[in-house]
Amino acid sequence: MNVIISTYQSEDMGDLLVKPEDGSVAFGSGKECWAFTLTRFSRIYASKFKVEPAKLKERFWGENYFDTEAKCWRKDGVSGTGKTLKRAFAAFIMDPIIRLTNALMEGNMEAANKMIDTIGLKMAADTKSLTGKHLLKAVMAKWINAADTLLEMMVCHLPSPRKAQKYRTAYLYEGP
């Protein structure tokens, strides 16, 4: 994607390249109405690790691993005791999403309710009566809502109309 962007990008547009660690890439499911950026998960984990969200955002992407035994971040995928470590993106973001999805789809409500309480969701009574895909969609859309994620990305990454108008006029109007 960045190759295509850089091919057509002009200097007056600014930096348009997309980078997950900047929060300019969203991951999710349009069909199921959920999406997230690394920005959102960095805010979730910032209080747990007592670290600035900006630092976590950088660590959640690329060759970054958290050694739970030594309680430190590593660039190589091996712990101090020689165990293979999972990348931070997989360990802190994808694994919780997959565990919650599996628990909801399998009907394991004890595990699902524990995870829902941990992430701080308050589910309505009518939502609790749902099962399977419908419950999954309701929980995920409430937890990591796609509309909220896209709105956050627009606010943070699109230029203001006043700034963008300077270069848009040249692209849209070729007359005198």
OpenMM code with the backbone's topology and positions (N, CA, C; nanometers):
from openmm import Vec3, app, unit

residues = "MET ASN VAL ILE ILE SER THR TYR GLN SER GLU ASP MET GLY ASP LEU LEU VAL LYS PRO GLU ASP GLY SER VAL ALA PHE GLY SER GLY LYS GLU CYS TRP ALA PHE THR LEU THR ARG PHE SER ARG ILE TYR ALA SER LYS PHE LYS VAL GLU PRO ALA LYS LEU LYS GLU ARG PHE TRP GLY GLU ASN TYR PHE ASP THR GLU ALA LYS CYS TRP ARG LYS ASP GLY VAL SER GLY THR GLY LYS THR LEU LYS ARG ALA PHE ALA ALA PHE ILE MET ASP PRO ILE ILE ARG LEU THR ASN ALA LEU MET GLU GLY ASN MET GLU ALA ALA ASN LYS MET ILE ASP THR ILE GLY LEU LYS MET ALA ALA ASP THR LYS SER LEU THR GLY LYS HIS LEU LEU LYS ALA VAL MET ALA LYS TRP ILE ASN ALA ALA ASP THR LEU LEU GLU MET MET VAL CYS HIS LEU PRO SER PRO ARG LYS ALA GLN LYS TYR ARG THR ALA TYR LEU TYR GLU GLY PRO".split()
positions = [
    Vec3(0.0820, -0.1181, 0.0000),
    Vec3(0.0000, 0.0000, 0.0000),
    Vec3(0.0870, 0.1252, 0.0000),
    Vec3(0.1909, 0.1238, 0.0823),
    Vec3(0.2781, 0.2409, 0.0906),
    Vec3(0.3514, 0.2676, -0.0411),
    Vec3(0.3791, 0.1643, -0.1198),
    Vec3(0.4439, 0.1832, -0.2500),
    Vec3(0.3500, 0.2600, -0.3426),
    Vec3(0.2232, 0.2235, -0.3422),
    Vec3(0.1251, 0.2930, -0.4256),
    Vec3(0.1090, 0.4372, -0.3792),
    Vec3(0.0989, 0.4575, -0.2488),
    Vec3(0.0843, 0.5924, -0.1943),
    Vec3(0.2035, 0.6786, -0.2327),
    Vec3(0.3229, 0.6262, -0.2162),
    Vec3(0.4419, 0.7066, -0.2462),
    Vec3(0.4549, 0.7362, -0.3949),
    Vec3(0.3979, 0.6532, -0.4801),
    Vec3(0.4009, 0.6780, -0.6242),
    Vec3(0.3210, 0.8024, -0.6613),
    Vec3(0.2072, 0.8232, -0.5977),
    Vec3(0.1170, 0.9324, -0.6342),
    Vec3(0.1195, 1.0507, -0.5376),
    Vec3(0.1914, 1.0404, -0.4316),
    Vec3(0.1960, 1.1454, -0.3295),
    Vec3(0.2785, 1.2636, -0.3782),
    Vec3(0.2305, 1.3840, -0.3492),
    Vec3(0.3088, 1.5035, -0.3796),
    Vec3(0.3523, 1.5683, -0.2487),
    Vec3(0.4498, 1.6554, -0.2567),
    Vec3(0.5072, 1.7159, -0.1358),
    Vec3(0.4059, 1.7971, -0.0564),
    Vec3(0.3138, 1.8658, -0.1260),
    Vec3(0.2187, 1.9508, -0.0549),
    Vec3(0.1151, 1.8723, 0.0243),
    Vec3(0.1052, 1.7416, 0.0020),
    Vec3(0.0099, 1.6590, 0.0760),
    Vec3(0.0628, 1.6161, 0.2117),
    Vec3(0.1916, 1.6247, 0.2341),
    Vec3(0.2487, 1.5787, 0.3598),
    Vec3(0.2742, 1.4288, 0.3560),
    Vec3(0.2993, 1.3710, 0.4723),
    Vec3(0.3293, 1.2279, 0.4822),
    Vec3(0.1992, 1.1485, 0.4865),
    Vec3(0.1746, 1.0700, 0.3840),
    Vec3(0.0523, 0.9907, 0.3754),
    Vec3(0.0749, 0.8420, 0.3978),
    Vec3(0.1986, 0.8010, 0.4201),
    Vec3(0.2279, 0.6589, 0.4387),
    Vec3(0.1567, 0.6047, 0.5622),
    Vec3(0.1122, 0.4812, 0.5532),
    Vec3(0.0401, 0.4204, 0.6657),
    Vec3(0.1349, 0.3316, 0.7451),
    Vec3(0.1268, 0.3459, 0.8767),
    Vec3(0.2125, 0.2692, 0.9665),
    Vec3(0.1281, 0.2263, 1.0868),
    Vec3(0.1207, 0.0971, 1.1141),
    Vec3(0.0417, 0.0521, 1.2288),
    Vec3(0.0843, 0.1179, 1.3597),
    Vec3(0.2156, 0.1369, 1.3790),
    Vec3(0.2627, 0.1942, 1.5049),
    Vec3(0.2267, 0.3413, 1.5214),
    Vec3(0.1807, 0.4066, 1.4138),
    Vec3(0.1324, 0.5447, 1.4237),
    Vec3(-0.0179, 0.5507, 1.4462),
    Vec3(-0.0834, 0.4364, 1.4397),
    Vec3(-0.2284, 0.4342, 1.4550),
    Vec3(-0.3009, 0.4649, 1.3257),
    Vec3(-0.2304, 0.4633, 1.2135),
    Vec3(-0.2939, 0.4936, 1.0852),
    Vec3(-0.3381, 0.3677, 1.0106),
    Vec3(-0.3341, 0.2531, 1.0768),
    Vec3(-0.3836, 0.1279, 1.0204),
    Vec3(-0.4807, 0.0672, 1.1213),
    Vec3(-0.5966, 0.0265, 1.0712),
    Vec3(-0.6950, -0.0398, 1.1569),
    Vec3(-0.7037, -0.1871, 1.1181),
    Vec3(-0.7243, -0.2713, 1.2164),
    Vec3(-0.7441, -0.4142, 1.1971),
    Vec3(-0.8860, -0.4442, 1.2441),
    Vec3(-0.9558, -0.5333, 1.1781),
    Vec3(-1.0887, -0.5651, 1.2268),
    Vec3(-1.1740, -0.6389, 1.1265),
    Vec3(-1.3039, -0.6342, 1.1501),
    Vec3(-1.4027, -0.7004, 1.0662),
    Vec3(-1.5170, -0.6036, 1.0394),
    Vec3(-1.5305, -0.5628, 0.9138),
    Vec3(-1.6417, -0.4754, 0.8776),
    Vec3(-1.7753, -0.5464, 0.8936),
    Vec3(-1.7776, -0.6740, 0.8608),
    Vec3(-1.9000, -0.7527, 0.8723),
    Vec3(-1.9470, -0.7617, 1.0167),
    Vec3(-1.8544, -0.7791, 1.1073),
    Vec3(-1.8886, -0.7953, 1.2487),
    Vec3(-1.8871, -0.6631, 1.3260),
    Vec3(-1.8567, -0.5530, 1.2586),
    Vec3(-1.8634, -0.4169, 1.3164),
    Vec3(-1.7621, -0.3916, 1.4275),
    Vec3(-1.6438, -0.4484, 1.4171),
    Vec3(-1.5410, -0.4174, 1.5162),
    Vec3(-1.4094, -0.3899, 1.4457),
    Vec3(-1.3312, -0.3055, 1.5074),
    Vec3(-1.1990, -0.2705, 1.4548),
    Vec3(-1.1177, -0.2083, 1.5675),
    Vec3(-0.9866, -0.2093, 1.5494),
    Vec3(-0.8992, -0.1500, 1.6498),
    Vec3(-0.7730, -0.1002, 1.5825),
    Vec3(-0.7061, -0.0123, 1.6514),
    Vec3(-0.5730, 0.0322, 1.6118),
    Vec3(-0.4789, 0.0014, 1.7275),
    Vec3(-0.3513, 0.0112, 1.7012),
    Vec3(-0.2551, -0.0087, 1.8098),
    Vec3(-0.2707, 0.1011, 1.9150),
    Vec3(-0.3189, 0.2173, 1.8742),
    Vec3(-0.3421, 0.3272, 1.9682),
    Vec3(-0.4413, 0.2858, 2.0760),
    Vec3(-0.5491, 0.2222, 2.0341),
    Vec3(-0.6520, 0.1814, 2.1301),
    Vec3(-0.5977, 0.0804, 2.2309),
    Vec3(-0.5263, -0.0210, 2.1829),
    Vec3(-0.4723, -0.1209, 2.2751),
    Vec3(-0.3593, -0.0654, 2.3591),
    Vec3(-0.2856, 0.0308, 2.3095),
    Vec3(-0.1797, 0.0902, 2.3916),
    Vec3(-0.2407, 0.1670, 2.5080),
    Vec3(-0.3567, 0.2297, 2.4866),
    Vec3(-0.4248, 0.2983, 2.5976),
    Vec3(-0.4780, 0.1975, 2.6987),
    Vec3(-0.5267, 0.0831, 2.6507),
    Vec3(-0.5795, -0.0201, 2.7402),
    Vec3(-0.4687, -0.0732, 2.8306),
    Vec3(-0.3524, -0.1017, 2.7734),
    Vec3(-0.2428, -0.1619, 2.8494),
    Vec3(-0.1543, -0.0600, 2.9221),
    Vec3(-0.1673, 0.0676, 2.8923),
    Vec3(-0.0794, 0.1693, 2.9527),
    Vec3(-0.0901, 0.1704, 3.1049),
    Vec3(-0.2105, 0.1598, 3.1573),
    Vec3(-0.2261, 0.1623, 3.3030),
    Vec3(-0.1709, 0.0351, 3.3668),
    Vec3(-0.1854, -0.0770, 3.2974),
    Vec3(-0.1347, -0.2038, 3.3514),
    Vec3(0.0180, -0.2026, 3.3617),
    Vec3(0.0833, -0.1538, 3.2568),
    Vec3(0.2292, -0.1517, 3.2543),
    Vec3(0.2884, -0.0244, 3.3161),
    Vec3(0.2013, 0.0733, 3.3431),
    Vec3(0.2462, 0.2033, 3.3963),
    Vec3(0.3512, 0.2654, 3.3026),
    Vec3(0.3129, 0.2686, 3.1744),
    Vec3(0.3983, 0.3201, 3.0676),
    Vec3(0.3148, 0.4142, 2.9824),
    Vec3(0.3805, 0.5079, 2.9177),
    Vec3(0.3122, 0.5981, 2.8266),
    Vec3(0.2525, 0.5176, 2.7103),
    Vec3(0.1294, 0.5482, 2.6687),
    Vec3(0.0702, 0.4777, 2.5556),
    Vec3(0.1546, 0.4865, 2.4276),
    Vec3(0.2210, 0.5981, 2.4058),
    Vec3(0.3027, 0.6143, 2.2847),
    Vec3(0.4158, 0.5114, 2.2792),
    Vec3(0.4759, 0.4810, 2.3930),
    Vec3(0.5832, 0.3809, 2.3964),
    Vec3(0.5282, 0.2415, 2.3662),
    Vec3(0.4130, 0.2106, 2.4237),
    Vec3(0.3531, 0.0790, 2.3998),
    Vec3(0.3130, 0.0630, 2.2539),
    Vec3(0.2624, 0.1680, 2.1950),
    Vec3(0.2206, 0.1624, 2.0548),
    Vec3(0.3364, 0.1191, 1.9663),
    Vec3(0.4541, 0.1704, 1.9932),
    Vec3(0.5736, 0.1319, 1.9173),
    Vec3(0.6100, -0.0149, 1.9430),
    Vec3(0.5893, -0.0595, 2.0650),
    Vec3(0.6305, -0.1962, 2.1022),
    Vec3(0.5336, -0.3031, 2.0548),
    Vec3(0.4103, -0.2640, 2.0275),
    Vec3(0.3113, -0.3619, 1.9840),
    Vec3(0.3287, -0.4028, 1.8386),
    Vec3(0.4171, -0.3398, 1.7634),
    Vec3(0.4335, -0.3736, 1.6229),
    Vec3(0.5790, -0.4073, 1.5944),
    Vec3(0.6014, -0.4999, 1.5067),
    Vec3(0.7368, -0.5336, 1.4644),
    Vec3(0.8012, -0.6395, 1.5524),
    Vec3(0.9323, -0.6367, 1.5542),
    Vec3(1.0117, -0.7363, 1.6278),
    Vec3(1.0246, -0.6968, 1.7750),
    Vec3(0.9152, -0.7039, 1.8479),
    Vec3(0.9133, -0.6721, 1.9895),
    Vec3(0.8452, -0.7861, 2.0639),
    Vec3(0.9080, -0.8278, 2.1716),
    Vec3(0.8603, -0.9415, 2.2494),
    Vec3(0.8641, -0.9030, 2.3970),
    Vec3(0.7660, -0.9514, 2.4738),
    Vec3(0.7670, -0.9265, 2.6174),
    Vec3(0.8019, -1.0558, 2.6888),
    Vec3(0.9078, -1.0504, 2.7675),
    Vec3(0.9532, -1.1654, 2.8460),
    Vec3(0.8818, -1.1579, 2.9807),
    Vec3(0.7821, -1.2445, 3.0013),
    Vec3(0.7036, -1.2403, 3.1241),
    Vec3(0.7839, -1.2846, 3.2457),
    Vec3(0.8816, -1.3712, 3.2259),
    Vec3(0.9638, -1.4168, 3.3389),
    Vec3(1.0520, -1.3036, 3.3905),
    Vec3(1.1196, -1.2334, 3.2998),
    Vec3(1.2102, -1.1249, 3.3384),
    Vec3(1.1378, -0.9907, 3.3485),
    Vec3(1.0107, -0.9882, 3.3026),
    Vec3(0.9310, -0.8657, 3.3016),
    Vec3(1.0028, -0.7524, 3.2277),
    Vec3(1.0491, -0.7837, 3.1063),
    Vec3(1.1157, -0.6828, 3.0248),
    Vec3(1.0876, -0.7082, 2.8775),
    Vec3(1.1078, -0.6055, 2.7975),
    Vec3(1.0886, -0.6145, 2.6525),
    Vec3(1.2176, -0.6605, 2.5879),
    Vec3(1.2044, -0.7403, 2.4828),
    Vec3(1.3205, -0.7898, 2.4092),
    Vec3(1.2987, -0.7689, 2.2595),
    Vec3(1.4094, -0.7558, 2.1880),
    Vec3(1.4046, -0.7434, 2.0421),
    Vec3(1.4218, -0.8785, 1.9736),
    Vec3(1.4837, -0.9721, 2.0421),
    Vec3(1.4957, -1.1065, 1.9860),
    Vec3(1.3822, -1.1908, 2.0437),
    Vec3(1.3484, -1.2979, 1.9808),
    Vec3(1.2345, -1.3787, 2.0227),
    Vec3(1.2657, -1.4850, 2.1240),
    Vec3(1.3724, -1.4661, 2.2040),
    Vec3(1.4124, -1.5675, 2.3005),
    Vec3(1.4212, -1.5046, 2.4390),
    Vec3(1.3630, -1.5713, 2.5380),
    Vec3(1.3680, -1.5205, 2.6751),
    Vec3(1.5061, -1.5444, 2.7355),
    Vec3(1.5271, -1.4929, 2.8542),
    Vec3(1.6539, -1.5124, 2.9235),
    Vec3(1.6822, -1.6583, 2.9541),
    Vec3(1.5747, -1.7396, 2.9679),
    Vec3(1.5928, -1.8820, 2.9960),
    Vec3(1.5916, -1.9675, 2.8690),
    Vec3(1.5823, -1.9024, 2.7526),
    Vec3(1.5882, -1.9745, 2.6262),
    Vec3(1.4544, -2.0111, 2.5653),
    Vec3(1.3428, -1.9709, 2.6266),
    Vec3(1.2110, -1.9994, 2.5712),
    Vec3(1.1830, -1.9080, 2.4519),
    Vec3(1.1093, -1.9610, 2.3561),
    Vec3(1.0667, -1.8800, 2.2422),
    Vec3(0.9514, -1.7907, 2.2867),
    Vec3(0.9588, -1.6625, 2.2524),
    Vec3(0.8573, -1.5655, 2.2922),
    Vec3(0.7650, -1.5337, 2.1743),
    Vec3(0.6423, -1.4943, 2.2056),
    Vec3(0.5480, -1.4490, 2.1035),
    Vec3(0.5691, -1.3009, 2.0795),
    Vec3(0.5458, -1.2580, 1.9564),
    Vec3(0.5511, -1.1150, 1.9276),
    Vec3(0.4455, -1.0440, 2.0106),
    Vec3(0.4726, -0.9202, 2.0436),
    Vec3(0.3824, -0.8431, 2.1291),
    Vec3(0.2438, -0.8301, 2.0668),
    Vec3(0.2360, -0.8083, 1.9359),
    Vec3(0.1063, -0.7957, 1.8695),
    Vec3(0.0223, -0.9210, 1.8908),
    Vec3(0.0840, -1.0367, 1.8756),
    Vec3(0.0117, -1.1623, 1.8945),
    Vec3(-0.0240, -1.1843, 2.0412),
    Vec3(0.0707, -1.1599, 2.1307),
    Vec3(0.0502, -1.1894, 2.2723),
    Vec3(-0.0497, -1.0956, 2.3391),
    Vec3(-0.0429, -0.9655, 2.3088),
    Vec3(-0.1242, -0.8680, 2.3816),
    Vec3(-0.2515, -0.8267, 2.3091),
    Vec3(-0.2583, -0.8493, 2.1795),
    Vec3(-0.3754, -0.8028, 2.1054),
    Vec3(-0.4530, -0.9204, 2.0455),
    Vec3(-0.3886, -1.0001, 1.9625),
    Vec3(-0.4614, -1.1071, 1.8935),
    Vec3(-0.5038, -1.2199, 1.9871),
    Vec3(-0.4186, -1.2614, 2.0785),
    Vec3(-0.4555, -1.3711, 2.1690),
    Vec3(-0.5794, -1.3394, 2.2534),
    Vec3(-0.5882, -1.2196, 2.3153),
    Vec3(-0.7112, -1.1900, 2.3903),
    Vec3(-0.8364, -1.1870, 2.3023),
    Vec3(-0.8237, -1.1324, 2.1811),
    Vec3(-0.9386, -1.1290, 2.0902),
    Vec3(-0.9802, -1.2716, 2.0533),
    Vec3(-0.8837, -1.3552, 2.0239),
    Vec3(-0.9136, -1.4942, 1.9857),
    Vec3(-0.9723, -1.5717, 2.1031),
    Vec3(-0.9176, -1.5519, 2.2236),
    Vec3(-0.9718, -1.6218, 2.3411),
    Vec3(-1.1167, -1.5815, 2.3667),
    Vec3(-1.1457, -1.4519, 2.3574),
    Vec3(-1.2822, -1.4036, 2.3794),
    Vec3(-1.3750, -1.4574, 2.2696),
    Vec3(-1.3307, -1.4534, 2.1458),
    Vec3(-1.4105, -1.5039, 2.0346),
    Vec3(-1.4413, -1.6521, 2.0528),
    Vec3(-1.3412, -1.7306, 2.0848),
    Vec3(-1.3626, -1.8748, 2.1045),
    Vec3(-1.4577, -1.9024, 2.2197),
    Vec3(-1.4409, -1.8311, 2.3301),
    Vec3(-1.5287, -1.8526, 2.4454),
    Vec3(-1.6738, -1.8193, 2.4098),
    Vec3(-1.6955, -1.7106, 2.3389),
    Vec3(-1.8317, -1.6722, 2.3022),
    Vec3(-1.8921, -1.7696, 2.2016),
    Vec3(-1.8152, -1.8107, 2.1032),
    Vec3(-1.8677, -1.9013, 1.9996),
    Vec3(-1.8923, -2.0424, 2.0526),
    Vec3(-1.8109, -2.0861, 2.1489),
    Vec3(-1.8285, -2.2196, 2.2067),
    Vec3(-1.9318, -2.2218, 2.3187),
    Vec3(-1.9820, -2.1054, 2.3565),
    Vec3(-2.0815, -2.0988, 2.4639),
    Vec3(-2.0222, -2.1116, 2.6025),
    Vec3(-1.8924, -2.0932, 2.6157),
    Vec3(-1.8254, -2.0996, 2.7453),
    Vec3(-1.8441, -1.9646, 2.8151),
    Vec3(-1.9636, -1.9457, 2.8725),
    Vec3(-1.9992, -1.8150, 2.9280),
    Vec3(-1.9234, -1.7825, 3.0556),
    Vec3(-1.8776, -1.8820, 3.1274),
    Vec3(-1.7977, -1.8555, 3.2480),
    Vec3(-1.6678, -1.7835, 3.2098),
    Vec3(-1.5968, -1.8374, 3.1125),
    Vec3(-1.4724, -1.7750, 3.0656),
    Vec3(-1.5010, -1.6424, 2.9964),
    Vec3(-1.6069, -1.6380, 2.9143),
    Vec3(-1.6410, -1.5151, 2.8420),
    Vec3(-1.6776, -1.4032, 2.9392),
    Vec3(-1.7597, -1.4330, 3.0388),
    Vec3(-1.7999, -1.3302, 3.1363),
    Vec3(-1.6803, -1.2796, 3.2155),
    Vec3(-1.5871, -1.3685, 3.2462),
    Vec3(-1.4660, -1.3272, 3.3177),
    Vec3(-1.3861, -1.2278, 3.2324),
    Vec3(-1.3712, -1.2582, 3.1027),
    Vec3(-1.2983, -1.1672, 3.0126),
    Vec3(-1.3745, -1.0365, 2.9934),
    Vec3(-1.5053, -1.0442, 2.9809),
    Vec3(-1.5872, -0.9238, 2.9633),
    Vec3(-1.5739, -0.8339, 3.0853),
    Vec3(-1.5741, -0.8927, 3.2060),
    Vec3(-1.5549, -0.8143, 3.3283),
    Vec3(-1.4155, -0.7532, 3.3337),
    Vec3(-1.3155, -0.8296, 3.2894),
    Vec3(-1.1773, -0.7814, 3.2907),
    Vec3(-1.1597, -0.6600, 3.2006),
    Vec3(-1.2230, -0.6602, 3.0846),
    Vec3(-1.2089, -0.5458, 2.9940),
    Vec3(-1.3044, -0.4328, 3.0286),
    Vec3(-1.3913, -0.4552, 3.1271),
    Vec3(-1.4762, -0.3480, 3.1787),
    Vec3(-1.6003, -0.3186, 3.0971),
    Vec3(-1.6537, -0.4184, 3.0286),
    Vec3(-1.7760, -0.3972, 2.9509),
    Vec3(-1.8985, -0.4180, 3.0383),
    Vec3(-1.9957, -0.3330, 3.0210),
    Vec3(-2.1254, -0.3482, 3.0864),
    Vec3(-2.2241, -0.3878, 2.9774),
    Vec3(-2.2699, -0.5105, 2.9829),
    Vec3(-2.3597, -0.5618, 2.8799),
    Vec3(-2.5048, -0.5464, 2.9236),
    Vec3(-2.5901, -0.5045, 2.8311),
    Vec3(-2.7330, -0.4908, 2.8579),
    Vec3(-2.7951, -0.6293, 2.8751),
    Vec3(-2.9080, -0.6350, 2.9431),
    Vec3(-2.9736, -0.7633, 2.9706),
    Vec3(-3.0131, -0.8348, 2.8417),
    Vec3(-3.0607, -0.7594, 2.7416),
    Vec3(-3.1011, -0.8239, 2.6165),
    Vec3(-2.9809, -0.8789, 2.5402),
    Vec3(-2.8641, -0.8199, 2.5585),
    Vec3(-2.7428, -0.8697, 2.4936),
    Vec3(-2.6987, -1.0012, 2.5562),
    Vec3(-2.7151, -1.0133, 2.6865),
    Vec3(-2.6734, -1.1352, 2.7562),
    Vec3(-2.7540, -1.2576, 2.7137),
    Vec3(-2.8734, -1.2362, 2.6595),
    Vec3(-2.9565, -1.3494, 2.6169),
    Vec3(-2.9165, -1.4014, 2.4786),
    Vec3(-2.8316, -1.3268, 2.4066),
    Vec3(-2.7872, -1.3703, 2.2743),
    Vec3(-2.6892, -1.4864, 2.2854),
    Vec3(-2.6725, -1.5584, 2.1750),
    Vec3(-2.5755, -1.6686, 2.1718),
    Vec3(-2.5006, -1.6666, 2.0388),
    Vec3(-2.3893, -1.7371, 2.0345),
    Vec3(-2.3141, -1.7573, 1.9118),
    Vec3(-2.2679, -1.6299, 1.8442),
    Vec3(-2.2881, -1.6247, 1.7126),
    Vec3(-2.2406, -1.5122, 1.6323),
    Vec3(-2.3035, -1.3795, 1.6737),
    Vec3(-2.4300, -1.3844, 1.7121),
    Vec3(-2.4985, -1.2608, 1.7513),
    Vec3(-2.4376, -1.2026, 1.8788),
    Vec3(-2.4075, -1.2895, 1.9735),
    Vec3(-2.3425, -1.2443, 2.0966),
    Vec3(-2.2019, -1.1926, 2.0672),
    Vec3(-2.1297, -1.2648, 1.9838),
    Vec3(-1.9947, -1.2216, 1.9463),
    Vec3(-1.9968, -1.0826, 1.8832),
    Vec3(-2.0871, -1.0626, 1.7889),
    Vec3(-2.0961, -0.9328, 1.7220),
    Vec3(-2.1301, -0.8220, 1.8216),
    Vec3(-2.2229, -0.8479, 1.9125),
    Vec3(-2.2631, -0.7465, 2.0109),
    Vec3(-2.1483, -0.7116, 2.1056),
    Vec3(-2.0775, -0.8126, 2.1541),
    Vec3(-1.9673, -0.7889, 2.2476),
    Vec3(-1.8527, -0.7150, 2.1795),
    Vec3(-1.8135, -0.7620, 2.0616),
    Vec3(-1.7009, -0.6999, 1.9915),
    Vec3(-1.7341, -0.5574, 1.9485),
    Vec3(-1.8570, -0.5353, 1.9015),
    Vec3(-1.8968, -0.4009, 1.8588),
    Vec3(-1.9011, -0.3043, 1.9775),
    Vec3(-1.9283, -0.3559, 2.0949),
    Vec3(-1.9277, -0.2690, 2.2137),
    Vec3(-1.7850, -0.2444, 2.2633),
    Vec3(-1.7013, -0.3459, 2.2585),
    Vec3(-1.5647, -0.3350, 2.3104),
    Vec3(-1.4744, -0.2556, 2.2169),
    Vec3(-1.4618, -0.2999, 2.0934),
    Vec3(-1.3732, -0.2324, 1.9977),
    Vec3(-1.4558, -0.1948, 1.8741),
    Vec3(-1.5391, -0.0958, 1.8922),
    Vec3(-1.6344, -0.0515, 1.7918),
    Vec3(-1.5643, 0.0048, 1.6688),
    Vec3(-1.6060, -0.0405, 1.5517),
    Vec3(-1.5437, 0.0029, 1.4260),
    Vec3(-1.5669, 0.1515, 1.4004),
    Vec3(-1.6855, 0.2015, 1.4293),
    Vec3(-1.7151, 0.3426, 1.4045),
    Vec3(-1.6255, 0.4327, 1.4895),
    Vec3(-1.6082, 0.3975, 1.6161),
    Vec3(-1.5208, 0.4766, 1.7032),
    Vec3(-1.3768, 0.4744, 1.6531),
    Vec3(-1.3323, 0.3587, 1.6079),
    Vec3(-1.1958, 0.3443, 1.5584),
    Vec3(-1.1745, 0.4284, 1.4337),
    Vec3(-1.2675, 0.4212, 1.3393),
    Vec3(-1.2539, 0.4988, 1.2161),
    Vec3(-1.2625, 0.6492, 1.2428),
    Vec3(-1.3509, 0.6892, 1.3320),
    Vec3(-1.3605, 0.8307, 1.3664),
    Vec3(-1.2301, 0.8806, 1.4293),
    Vec3(-1.1734, 0.8025, 1.5194),
    Vec3(-1.0459, 0.8391, 1.5813),
    Vec3(-0.9357, 0.8538, 1.4760),
    Vec3(-0.9328, 0.7619, 1.3805),
    Vec3(-0.8317, 0.7680, 1.2745),
    Vec3(-0.8505, 0.8925, 1.1883),
    Vec3(-0.9754, 0.9270, 1.1573),
    Vec3(-1.0008, 1.0468, 1.0769),
    Vec3(-0.9563, 1.1727, 1.1492),
    Vec3(-0.9901, 1.1820, 1.2755),
    Vec3(-0.9539, 1.3000, 1.3532),
    Vec3(-0.8023, 1.3136, 1.3666),
    Vec3(-0.7354, 1.2017, 1.3904),
    Vec3(-0.5911, 1.2054, 1.4150),
    Vec3(-0.5056, 1.2110, 1.2892),
    Vec3(-0.5546, 1.1605, 1.1769),
    Vec3(-0.4666, 1.1444, 1.0611),
    Vec3(-0.5061, 1.2207, 0.9358),
    Vec3(-0.6285, 1.2673, 0.9256),
    Vec3(-0.6659, 1.3452, 0.8078),
    Vec3(-0.6355, 1.4921, 0.8335),
    Vec3(-0.5945, 1.5646, 0.7303),
    Vec3(-0.5648, 1.7067, 0.7493),
    Vec3(-0.6935, 1.7866, 0.7699),
    Vec3(-0.6801, 1.9011, 0.8306),
    Vec3(-0.7960, 1.9880, 0.8485),
    Vec3(-0.8435, 2.0339, 0.7104),
    Vec3(-0.9710, 2.0657, 0.6956),
    Vec3(-1.0200, 2.1114, 0.5647),
    Vec3(-0.9443, 2.2341, 0.5136),
    Vec3(-0.9086, 2.3232, 0.6016),
    Vec3(-0.8366, 2.4436, 0.5597),
    Vec3(-0.7003, 2.4071, 0.5002),
    Vec3(-0.6295, 2.3180, 0.5645),
    Vec3(-0.4972, 2.2767, 0.5151),
    Vec3(-0.5105, 2.1958, 0.3855),
    Vec3(-0.6063, 2.1049, 0.3813),
    Vec3(-0.6232, 2.0186, 0.2648),
    Vec3(-0.6719, 2.0963, 0.1428),
    Vec3(-0.7463, 2.2026, 0.1643),
    Vec3(-0.8009, 2.2791, 0.0518),
    Vec3(-0.6906, 2.3391, -0.0342),
    Vec3(-0.5763, 2.3668, 0.0258),
    Vec3(-0.4654, 2.4273, -0.0481),
    Vec3(-0.4208, 2.3389, -0.1634),
    Vec3(-0.4177, 2.2077, -0.1442),
    Vec3(-0.3749, 2.1214, -0.2543),
    Vec3(-0.4920, 2.0581, -0.3292),
    Vec3(-0.6081, 2.0493, -0.2678),
    Vec3(-0.7226, 1.9886, -0.3352),
    Vec3(-0.7695, 2.0710, -0.4541),
    Vec3(-0.7668, 2.2001, -0.4413),
    Vec3(-0.8151, 2.2870, -0.5489),
    Vec3(-0.7398, 2.2574, -0.6780),
    Vec3(-0.6095, 2.2425, -0.6709),
    Vec3(-0.5303, 2.2148, -0.7912),
    Vec3(-0.5669, 2.0802, -0.8531),
    Vec3(-0.6078, 1.9826, -0.7725),
    Vec3(-0.6434, 1.8519, -0.8250),
    Vec3(-0.7857, 1.8491, -0.8815),
    Vec3(-0.8749, 1.9271, -0.8230),
    Vec3(-1.0149, 1.9212, -0.8612),
    Vec3(-1.0543, 2.0180, -0.9721),
    Vec3(-0.9821, 2.1290, -0.9824),
    Vec3(-1.0195, 2.2320, -1.0789),
    Vec3(-0.9004, 2.2680, -1.1661),
    Vec3(-0.9158, 2.2545, -1.2975),
    Vec3(-0.8067, 2.2832, -1.3902),
    Vec3(-0.8328, 2.4055, -1.4755),
    Vec3(-0.9416, 2.4761, -1.4496),
    Vec3(-0.9775, 2.5931, -1.5307),
    Vec3(-0.9015, 2.7180, -1.4901),
    Vec3(-0.9398, 2.8315, -1.5505),
    Vec3(-0.8713, 2.9587, -1.5183),
    Vec3(-0.9082, 3.0097, -1.3802),
] * unit.nanometer
topology = app.Topology()
chain = topology.addChain("A")
for resn in residues:
    res = topology.addResidue(resn, chain)
    for name in ("N", "CA", "C"):
        topology.addAtom(name, app.Element.getBySymbol(name[0]), res)
